[in-house]
Amino acid sequence: MSVFNNLTTLIAVAAAVLILQEPLPWYHVVGGALIISGVWGTTAASAKGRAGRA
């Protein structure tokens, strides 16, 4: 699904923090939480919709 393309931002931030020793500001954590909740909400709604059609 294309909704998982949003996770590339989290991977890039994680790589920057782990590999390049970049600082992790609070707004990156908040943004990451928003991305994860959006992906989770979209996949949960999609799964619910598929279950209703079966």
N, C-alpha and C positions, 0 to 999 in steps of 0.2 A: 504494500500500500504506500501511496505517496505521503501519507501523514508521517511516516517514519523518517522522511527527509529532514524533519525538524530536529531530529536527534543528532545530526551532524554538528550542530552548534555545541551541544554538550560534549561530544567527543573532542572537538577542537579545544574547548576550555579545559577539559580534563588533561589532554596532552600537554597543553601549555603549562598547567600547574605541575604536573608530574615530571615532564621531561625538561622544560625550560626553567623550572623553579619560579614561575611567575606568581605574583600574589593573587589571592582569590577574594575579590571585593564582595561585599554583602549583596550588591545588586546583581552579580552573576549568579549567586545562590538563589535569589528570589526569581530571577529569570529562568533558571534551570527548573525550579519547582513549577513555575507556570507552564513551561514546555512539557514537562512530564505529566502534569495534570491534564493538559490539553490532549496529549497523545492517548493517555489512559481513558479520558472521557470519550474521545472519538472512537476508539476501539471497543469500548464497553457498549456504546450506543449502537455501533455497527453489529456487534455480536447479538445484542438484544433484538435488533431488527431482523437478523437472519433467523433467530430462534422463533420469532413470531410468524415468519413465512413458512416454516417447515410443517 
